[in-house]
Amino acid sequence: MLAAMEVNEIMQTDVAVLTPQASLRDVAELMRERDIRHVPILESGKIVGIVSDRDLRLYVADLFQSQGETEIEAARRALTIRNIMQTKPLQVDPSADIGEVVDLLLEYRIGAVLVSDNQGVLRGIVSYEDLLRAYRELEEE
């Protein structure tokens, strides 16, 4: 049963990360290259935020609606991930029940949660795709 599984059974551990000083171009390129939608942001090895493709799209859309071409070009050069990252990403322990992750995704209308140990060190990430994949595998058994 899916609800009885632990997060560590389905989490992705090969997680692409950036620092708050990375540019918007850096995160967009990383997302495109790795075909991912969420990038944890680390500083000194600790989780300080997360950026989703939705954060990036919304920021760019707002920028285009509120600024002229000169301001957009200046912003493109000056902005870093720190300007758009979510600074309090939801985190769960690797031994957390998958049902807890489902509840968080639904309650906060997000696509992924970070998996961290009790020192705040990133151990992985679980997205809605990981949950769907786990469900499909259980159905096939």
Disulfide bonds with the S-S distance in Angstrom:
none
